[in-house]
Amino acid sequence: MPITDDACISVLTRFLDLTMRRSELVMSNMANIDTPGFKTKDVNFRQELEKASGELESASLPPAARQVRGLIERPDGNNVSLERESLLLAQSQLAFNAGVQLLRDRFKMISAAIHEGSTSTP
């Protein structure tokens, strides 16, 4: 069984993909802050992560972007809030860094198990 078939690694990989996708959407929202009629987009992070940890077939699909409802719209129809997007970007960066650290720790555990197994005598 390949090391990458580990369920924990699969979920962490999906978590990193989701945080990157969210960061991309947030940056796109910020880039379009002055575009008339532009609507803020985001991913339902919790739903996408649950989908990834439950069904392997759907985990390979890219996270679905959706319009965010309930935001205050300016007279030009744009509803991007720089404050909201800045907060989400910071949260995404922190989440990504935490995910990388967890993945790094997982690989250290696997490496330690391999090295321990190679030094033990039969």
C-alpha positions as MATLAB code, in Angstrom:
seq = 'MPITDDACISVLTRFLDLTMRRSELVMSNMANIDTPGFKTKDVNFRQELEKASGELESASLPPAARQVRGLIERPDGNNVSLERESLLLAQSQLAFNAGVQLLRDRFKMISAAIHEGSTSTP';
ca = [
       0.000    0.000    0.000;
       1.512    3.356   -0.988;
       2.119    5.866    1.797;
      -0.103    8.386    0.026;
      -3.110    6.052    0.461;
      -3.158    6.994    4.150;
      -6.617    8.395    5.015;
      -5.161   11.137    7.202;
      -2.889   12.318    4.392;
      -5.812   12.306    1.954;
      -7.959   14.459    4.244;
      -5.072   16.849    4.947;
      -4.358   17.138    1.232;
      -8.000   17.986    0.578;
      -7.922   20.478    3.455;
      -4.915   22.215    1.856;
      -6.658   22.228   -1.533;
      -9.735   23.816    0.036;
      -7.759   26.507    1.826;
      -5.915   27.338   -1.401;
      -9.188   27.492   -3.352;
     -10.709   29.767   -0.719;
      -7.637   32.027   -0.848;
      -7.923   32.211   -4.643;
     -11.595   33.184   -4.406;
     -10.890   35.780   -1.713;
      -8.110   37.323   -3.811;
     -10.417   37.357   -6.835;
     -13.090   39.092   -4.747;
     -10.554   41.681   -3.616;
      -9.345   42.227   -7.174;
     -12.926   42.909   -8.253;
     -13.811   45.314   -5.456;
     -14.382   48.119   -7.974;
     -16.116   46.010  -10.641;
     -19.761   47.087  -10.939;
     -22.176   44.212  -10.356;
     -19.524   41.816   -9.078;
     -20.830   39.378   -6.452;
     -18.646   37.905   -3.710;
     -17.870   34.199   -4.102;
     -16.718   31.673   -1.519;
     -16.724   27.934   -0.840;
     -18.737   26.211    1.856;
     -15.586   25.062    3.611;
     -17.231   22.743    6.141;
     -19.457   21.072    3.535;
     -16.558   20.553    1.130;
     -14.342   19.088    3.862;
     -17.110   16.729    4.977;
     -17.623   15.691    1.374;
     -13.889   15.038    1.016;
     -13.663   12.925    4.153;
     -16.771   10.917    3.278;
     -16.787   10.110   -0.405;
     -13.585    9.500   -2.331;
     -15.231   10.003   -5.745;
     -16.502   13.492   -4.941;
     -13.251   14.414   -3.174;
     -11.508   14.570   -6.533;
     -13.926   17.222   -7.788;
     -12.882   20.851   -7.362;
     -14.663   22.712   -4.552;
     -17.798   24.466   -5.737;
     -17.689   28.261   -5.616;
     -20.950   29.936   -4.691;
     -22.199   33.481   -4.380;
     -22.326   34.762   -0.817;
     -25.775   36.004    0.077;
     -26.705   38.592    2.684;
     -23.822   40.993    2.119;
     -24.430   44.728    1.834;
     -24.588   45.786   -1.782;
     -23.293   49.141   -2.975;
     -25.295   51.240   -5.465;
     -23.212   49.798   -8.349;
     -24.353   46.251   -7.417;
     -20.973   45.135   -6.034;
     -21.067   43.475   -2.598;
     -17.350   42.891   -1.884;
     -16.271   43.954    1.609;
     -12.544   44.533    1.978;
     -12.764   43.910    5.729;
     -14.513   40.547    5.284;
     -12.139   39.428    2.551;
      -9.045   40.484    4.518;
     -10.242   38.475    7.512;
     -10.984   35.407    5.367;
      -7.582   35.653    3.687;
      -5.826   35.758    7.071;
      -7.908   32.803    8.300;
      -7.103   30.838    5.149;
      -3.391   31.497    5.535;
      -3.445   30.357    9.172;
      -5.447   27.254    8.273;
      -3.083   26.429    5.409;
      -0.037   26.776    7.674;
      -1.672   24.535   10.290;
      -2.514   21.948    7.622;
       1.060   21.954    6.327;
       2.355   21.436    9.871;
      -0.050   18.531   10.443;
       0.986   16.956    7.149;
       4.657   17.442    8.023;
       4.054   15.759   11.406;
       2.281   12.848    9.710;
       5.237   12.294    7.381;
       7.624   12.450   10.360;
       5.588    9.709   12.057;
       5.719    7.551    8.942;
       9.444    8.191    8.568;
      10.059    7.286   12.209;
       8.098    4.045   11.790;
      10.115    3.142    8.693;
      13.427    3.876   10.393;
      12.433    2.026   13.555;
      11.390   -0.975   11.490;
      14.659   -1.021    9.567;
      16.778   -0.997   12.747;
      14.911   -3.721   14.608;
      16.284   -7.250   14.488;
      14.113  -10.219   13.484;
];
